[in-house]
Amino acid sequence: MAVDERHRHALHEAAREVLGEDAAVTLMEMLPPVGWADVATKRDLDQLADRFQADLAEVRTDLAQLQIRLVLWFVGTGVAVVGATGLVRLA
């Protein structure tokens, strides 16, 4: 059975009659606003953390490879510019 606002209100009313207003409000505040199936568990968070760590490692690897490519590109460009400058001076 899905818990909707009507059911939550009925529970609050019943708790208020038995426990009093303050206790009923405390009880309702302790319940999740949605069904328990929608609440994340510690296991869910651990799995999410593991996926995040794996994705972060992949991003770091990609950045390291990009850094190497950029350094090689800048060195190659610098050598080409120096070589071209030397050819211009010889001419």
C-alpha angles and dihedrals in degrees: 000000000000115000112229133176092272091058092044091051091049090051091050092050092049092047091048091054093049103032104024130248100289095048092045091052091048091050093050092047090054093055119086115255089235137031120301090248088068095053116098116237129211088256090055090051092047091052090048091050091050091051090047091051091050092049091047091052090051092050091050090051091049091049092050091051091047091050091054091048092050093049091050091047092050092046091048092048091048092051090048092051092048090047092048091048090052092050091051091052092050093053 
